[in-house]
Amino acid sequence: MAKHNISLAFSKEIEVLNSDIVVVVRKDSEKLGSLTLSKGSIDWRPKNARPGSKSETQLTWAKFAELMESANKP
């Protein structure tokens, strides 16, 4: 089975202000892509994709919430 590595450790809540939070996602030590959390959106960039490329997915937080909620519906 594949091993996914994602690590975040915070002792208290951290508000995203002027700097985005970037989470690098790896599977069996190979980068799958990166997830960027900002005040306005959540973005997924696959490995080797350039910023702003067509392969990058950007969703507003409202659209992301809709997508997650619809994923749980039969």
Secondary structure by P-SEA (a helix, b strand, c coil): cbbbbbbbbbcbbbbbccbbbbbbbbccccccbbbbbcccbbbbbccccccccccbbbbcaaaaaaaaaaaacc
